[in-house]
Amino acid sequence: MKKVGIITYHFAQNYGAVLQCYALQTYLSQQGYAVTVFDFVSEKQQKNNDVVKHGASVKTAVANICLLPFTHSIRKKHARFVDFCQKNLHLTPHFSTVESLEQYIEENGYDVVISGSDQVLNPNINDFEIAFLYPFKTKAKKIAYAASTGNASPDDIQKIQCYLDDFSKISIREQKDLGKFDAETAARLSVVCDPVMLLRADTWNNMLEQPSGKPYLICYFLHKKLFREEFAIAQKIAKGRGLELKVINARFGPNSFRKGTVFDAGPGEFVNLIANASYICTDSFHGTLFSLIFHKQFSCLDTKQNHHDTRKKGLLESVGATAAYQNIEDPLKICSTLNYEEIDCRMDEIRKSAAEFLEISDE
């Protein structure tokens, strides 16, 4: 049985980051590999993800004071993330340095080490660490799966090119990122799906609980500047359908005081809230993807001012579900019919391509 290790942002207090890691680990385990997740978290990453914000600036102090009303919920949500990871991820011992990671890989005889998914190729974000690129020689084959460059420029990618040259296979998550790589690297890149799509609904169903209470519409909004407009759309749909309105709290702030806000959902609770909803309104890629996986009626909200993040629209186009796409500037439309038989067929084709990439040969 081949031994496979994964490094990614598994530690982040972010639903997509944790669930994509869980999905990749679970998929590879289903294929018969012995899979672990490298519990690499540098000191900088640990501080960035702590419950309390660090720093001596006035801005940091004010932020911590503003969060005081939510202290209990913040700690409960944090505990649920930790609990989910401990119970569902096959974590190695903790590392905080590249040297300790390198030593562990060599001593434990890994056949393959995977970087990804998520923004493991974006050196611009605060949580980036060069460890994501395995910057050392190893007998293990290096693979990047569904890696994202985020807002990195071609010049930024060039700075890490020497590490990419050591990878036997590289796949990226976004088609638009192809142009950021040099011609030689671009020629060997594959574009594959986010790991969450690798798992079908029957696998995700294993973490579901029986729904209780009234039928509801769930909101999951990431863009705080658009929250008011997006929430108004959700209110109209909920009222028209006689649904209770719930909101998964993406970040703590003024919008968190709204009635129906779910403050403390961990990754498992997030999946349950999506799966058991009667309707979903979201501006999130993973909110959109889970809506498709669970065959939901939903509205994928966007703005005409968005010229950068095309992932949601690209996903809907790739599976034939553009009827669920709603620009907030346009007249309201409610997506009541999606051909999930066709959508499932298209998703299976996308999964097939990803499965071929993830086949680990002896070469």
Secondary structure, 3 states (H helix, E strand, C coil): CCEEEEECCCCCCCHHHHHHHHHHHHHHHHCCCEEEEEEECCHHHHHHCCCCCCCCCHHHHHHHHHCHHHHHHHHHHHHHHHHHHHHHCCEEEEECCHHHHHHHHHHCCCCEEEECCECCCCCCCCCCCHHHHCCCCCCCEEEEEEECCCCCCHHHHHHCHHHHCCCCEEEECCHHHHHHCCHHHHCCEEECCCHHHHCCHHHHHHHCCCCCCCCEEEEECCCHHHHHHHHHHHHHHHHHHCCEEEEECCCCCHHHHCCCEECCCCHHHHHHHHHCCCEEEECCHHHHHHHHHCCCCEEEEECCCCCCCCHHHHHHHHHCCHHHEEECCCCCCCCCCCCHHHHHHHHHHHHHHHHHHHCCCCC
